[in-house]
Amino acid sequence: MRHCSVQVRGLLTRDELERYNALMEVGSFLESQGRYDLAYTVQREVDLLIQPAIERLKEKSRERDRMTAEYLAAKKAGAEGAAEGKAEAAADAGTDGDE
């Protein structure tokens, strides 16, 4: 039986996790008895069970990517604003000395 990743398991609801653990136990028993044909069916059920958690993990990743893009855009805007401020300050300093 193939286990899902720790990240996916962490996003399973309590009911999903209990069902996952029970299916994995049944699948392991079937493999120990050499019933790989039935273990394959149980593995397919596990794969279906974890799909919602995989989607939740993908959504978390998309949200993190959005937050990173917003942070980088804000940082870039702040850096451009600071550069413009320095340029204005230098221009003001140059005109003050001419008076």
C-alpha positions in Angstrom: 0.0 0.0 0.0 1.2 3.5 -0.9 0.9 6.1 1.8 0.0 9.7 0.9 2.4 12.5 1.9 2.5 13.9 5.4 1.3 17.3 4.0 -1.8 15.6 2.5 -2.5 13.6 5.7 -2.3 16.8 7.7 -5.1 18.3 5.6 -7.5 15.3 6.0 -10.5 15.9 8.2 -10.8 13.7 11.3 -13.4 11.4 9.6 -11.2 11.2 6.4 -8.1 10.4 8.5 -9.9 7.6 10.5 -11.2 6.1 7.2 -7.7 6.4 5.7 -6.1 4.6 8.6 -8.7 1.8 8.5 -8.2 1.4 4.7 -4.4 1.3 5.1 -4.7 -1.4 7.8 -7.0 -3.5 5.7 -4.8 -3.0 2.7 -1.7 -4.0 4.6 -3.5 -7.1 5.9 -4.5 -8.1 2.4 -0.9 -7.7 1.1 0.4 -9.8 4.0 -2.1 -12.5 2.8 -1.0 -12.2 -0.8 -4.3 -10.8 -1.9 -2.9 -8.1 -4.1 -6.0 -8.1 -6.3 -8.1 -6.9 -3.3 -5.3 -4.6 -2.0 -5.4 -2.8 -5.4 -9.1 -2.1 -4.9 -8.4 -0.7 -1.4 -5.6 1.4 -2.8 -7.9 2.9 -5.3 -10.4 3.8 -2.5 -7.5 5.4 -0.6 -6.6 7.4 -3.7 -10.2 8.7 -4.0 -10.4 9.4 -0.3 -7.3 11.7 -0.3 -8.4 13.8 -3.4 -10.1 16.5 -1.4 -7.1 16.9 0.8 -4.9 17.2 -2.3 -7.1 20.0 -3.6 -6.9 21.7 -0.2 -3.1 21.5 -0.4 -3.1 22.9 -3.9 -5.3 25.8 -2.8 -2.9 26.6 0.1 -0.1 26.6 -2.4 -2.0 29.0 -4.7 -2.8 31.3 -1.8 0.9 31.3 -0.8 1.8 32.2 -4.4 -0.7 35.0 -4.4 0.7 36.4 -1.1 4.3 36.1 -2.4 3.3 38.0 -5.6 1.6 40.7 -3.5 4.6 41.0 -1.3 7.0 41.3 -4.2 4.8 43.9 -5.9 4.6 46.0 -2.7 8.4 45.7 -2.2 9.0 46.7 -5.8 6.6 49.7 -5.5 8.3 50.7 -2.2 11.8 50.5 -3.8 10.6 52.6 -6.8 9.0 55.1 -4.4 12.2 55.4 -2.4 14.3 55.8 -5.6 11.9 58.6 -6.8 12.1 60.2 -3.3 15.9 60.3 -3.5 15.8 61.7 -7.0 13.4 64.4 -5.9 15.5 65.2 -2.8 18.6 65.4 -5.0 16.8 67.7 -7.4 15.6 69.9 -4.5 19.0 70.1 -3.0 20.4 71.2 -6.4 17.9 74.0 -6.8 18.3 75.3 -3.2 22.0 75.9 -3.7 21.3 78.0 -6.8 19.3 80.7 -5.0 
